[in-house]
Amino acid sequence: MGPIPEERWASYEFVDEPRWVALVGLPNNVYVGYISNEPHTRAAGRGAPALSLRAAHVQDTRRALLDAAREVFATNGFQATRTEEIVQRAGLTRGALYHHFRDKEDLFRAVYEEVADEVGRLLRRRSGDHPPDAWSLFRANSEIYLDAASSNPAYRQIVLIDGPAVLGWDHLSERSDGPTRKIMEYVADAIDQGTLDPQPVKPLAHLLSALGVGSAMYVAHAEDPAAARGEISRCNERFFAGLEASPSHGARNSIGSAPSGPPS
């Protein structure tokens, strides 16, 4: 029994209206409906309202498309990817794809946002009774972006290589506005803490943000991303050292090294 196509779901009627249909996953993301007296809660958390049959089907279909697209985009790149390959890998139809996404670019944008947000969730935040100083936190978070550029194939291909080409540099700049504002906070705090010498905050924050993006791009486009990461890290170390105040003006509580890239 194959899956009910998304675009034909409304034409199917089930007996015994109060009952629910449990979606049971089979290979290739195929789902088969079974009548049950219990509400469908597989995708809902404890205490959350149960998903309706249609909502569960929509969620499962979208998730299958995003997962398949991520694999294909990361392996082939945007230009070489065909939508037929994505729907085949997801075990769905082209109609289901275009029900959820306008076109291949719209699907790519959704995958891009997920991959970028996953890396953003890895960033360290200032918390606890003894948070690290602002400059150390900036440098530690900068290292996370370089780690992603050198060791995360999906982030490297989808966000750094294909992202600017498909979505435009303006899209990347829009995402960078938030981190740039955060860098301004870090720079201002680092000056107050004596880690950096007094200087204009806004231009330095924009310079650091551009340096981070450029460093990540250098790593992503390199033939050997791991080697490139080491090279750019050493360059950034020398640059950052020139910005820091002398020890008499403040001490740095280091939690990381080899920075580059905007923290969130």
C-alpha positions, 0 to 999 in steps of 0.5 A: 500500500503506497502513501496517500498523495498530499494533493489527494488527501481530502478525497479520502474518507474514513469510517467512524469519524471520532477515531484517529489514524496512526501513521506508521513509517515504512521504508523510504518514508512511506506512511500507512494509515491504521484506524485507532481509538487513540489520538495521534500524538507521535509528533506532539510533546507531553502535554501538547495537544494531539495533532490532527490526522491532516496536520500529522500528514502535512508535518511528516511530508514536509519533514521527509522533503527537507531531510531528503533535500538536505542530503541531496543539496549537500552532496550535489550542490544546488545547481546539480540537484534535480527535484525528481531526485529529492522526491524519489529519496523522500518516497513522495510525489512531485505534487507533494513537493510543490504543495509545500514549496513553490519551487526548488529555490523555495525548498533550498531556502527552507533547508538553508535556514535549518542548517544555519540555525543548527550552527547558531544553536551551538553558540555559547551564551553568557550565563551562570554566576561567573560568565566569561569576559565578552572578548573571550566569548566572542572569540570562542563563538567565532571558532564555532563558525570555523568548525562548521565551515571545515567539518560540517559538509551541509553547512559548508555547501548549503550555507557558505557555497550555494547560499550567496549564489542562490539567495544573494549576498543581501540574504546573508547580510540580513542574517548577519545583522543580528550577529553584528549587533551582538558583536557591538555589545561584545566590543562595548563590554570588552572595552568596559572590562579593559580587554580592548582599548577604547575605540569606536564600537560600531565600525570595529563590530562591522569589521569583525563581522566581515572578517568572520564571514570572509574567514568562513568563506575562505575555509569553505572554498578551500580544497582542504578545509581543515588545512585552510582553517588552521591557516586563517586561524593563525592570521586571525590570532595575529589580528586579534592580538593587535586589538587587545589592550596591554595586560595592565589594562585588563586580563582575558579569561580565555575559553577558546582560541582561533576565532573568526566569524560572527557570534550570535 
